Amino acid sequence: MSRRVVSAAVVAGLLASAAACGGGDDDKGDGAAPAGGGELKGTKIEIAAKWTGPEEANFRKVLQAFEKKTGATVTYASTGENTDAYLGPRLEAKNPPDVAVLPQPGLMQQYADKGALKPLAADVVSEVDKNFSPYWKELGSAQGKPYAVLVKAAYKSIIWYRTEAFSNAGVQPPQTFDDLVSVAGTVQDSGTTPFALAAGAQDSWTLTDWFENVYLSQAGPEQYDKLAKHEIKWTDPSVGTALETLAKIWGKPDLISGGVAGARQTKFDESVTQTFGQQKAAMVYGGDFAAANIATTKAKVGTDAKVFPFPKAGQVAPAVLGGDIAVALKDGKGGQELLKFLASSEAGKVWAGLGGYLTPNKGVAPDAYSDPVAKELVAQILKSGDAARYDLSDLAPAAFGATPGKGEWEALRTFVQKPTDVKGTQAKLEAEAAKAYKS
């Protein structure tokens, strides 16, 4: 699941250049940080995160803005792809970094249960309260204590479309799920298959994202939270309603490139290539990170390839996000001050001007971003307000929400093959969820 969460940072950088309106690495954000009073002069802080390459370069500039403001010296360490494999031994050796950036809330909960985290200081909590809706504070809390600051987001409530296919069919981006079904029919009549669908065993996380968008829109944020915590069962009627809605598309093989058999063999990368490289489909789900795959084709993001918000299936416009959260692993003012800075609009504006960044921070307006696609996505995030939610499958135990061939991934993959079996799919989902949450 890390690909879905963390790669968005790389991709937003690609969006900046591909959309031909990018700020790229122009340092425009560095001026946002005022010269500091040196209140942390002589303080050394180590922060660990998985970012490398352009992601790391831009994050280092954010850290430089913090150093300029406070006088502190910050050292960056890359954890590699497996964050826990890097941090675990250091925690055991009682030599952790001051601050670490984690790719999943579940890992924060794991560390909190072990007593490895330091609660956020009161002024850090105040900064979070000022800039984020209450949901994001709750997401970074364990046992009623706030431990984490959301530092970067990936946006998953969009569908990519090939503009030529829409133009040929004479259709506009749909606003509701029923409109999406109607547009698909018109696109099909024009001679183009509407959707590429990644339902391969290793990439059926895309199916969980489809479900989450529909479920959040129909059932609403409170019910979504209950399902994420398994406070209601997957046999609940609301789950059945969402599956029936998905079947309006998944249950029509002619709407899917390669039909059901083809979709069940299709990897995520291939679904994007089918749409924008081979031009076998008009639309594909992929979140903002699909831009990386589009960049491998001749299609240009912002012209040949555009996005529209995931259509409303109910009363709520869905806004599903993944993201990276920062926590303190050591006591000390330095780490807490860095967390406070990362929660601020000041840091967000620096990062947004560099590219490779999205955030639900209310203090970072769309105009702060360096490319038009990011501006559009952030406007959607901010518009969603308190209704925005973290990826449900990433909140669940990994055995249920993050394991190829098991749990939610495989249950929904089977549903693509048998879209009339709503009750059976619900029963399978609940049996797998009950087992995973119990363990």
Buried (B, 14 or more C-beta within 10 A) or exposed (E): BBBBBBBBBBBBBBBBBBBEBBBBBEEBBBEBBEEBEEEBEEBEBBBBBBBBEBBBBBBBBBBBBBBBBBBBBBEBBBBEEEBBEBBBEBBEEEEBBBBBBBBBBBBBBBBBEEEBBBBBBEEBBEBBBEBBBEBBBEBBBBEEEBBBBBBBBBBBBBBBBBBBBBEBBEBEBBEEBBBBBEBBBBBBEBEBBBBBBBBBBEBBBBBBBBBBBBBBBBBBBEBBBBBBEBEBBBBBEBBBBBBBBBBBBBBBBEBBBBBBEBBBEBBBBBBBBBBBBEBBBBBBBBBBBBBBBBBEBEBBBBEBBBBBBBBBBBEBBBBBBBBBBBBBBBEBBBBBBBBBBBBBBBBBBBBBBBBBBBBBBBBBBBEBBBBBBBBBBBBBBBEBEEBBBBBBBBBBBBBBBBBBEBBBBBBBBBBBEEBEBBEEBBBBBBBBBBBBEEE
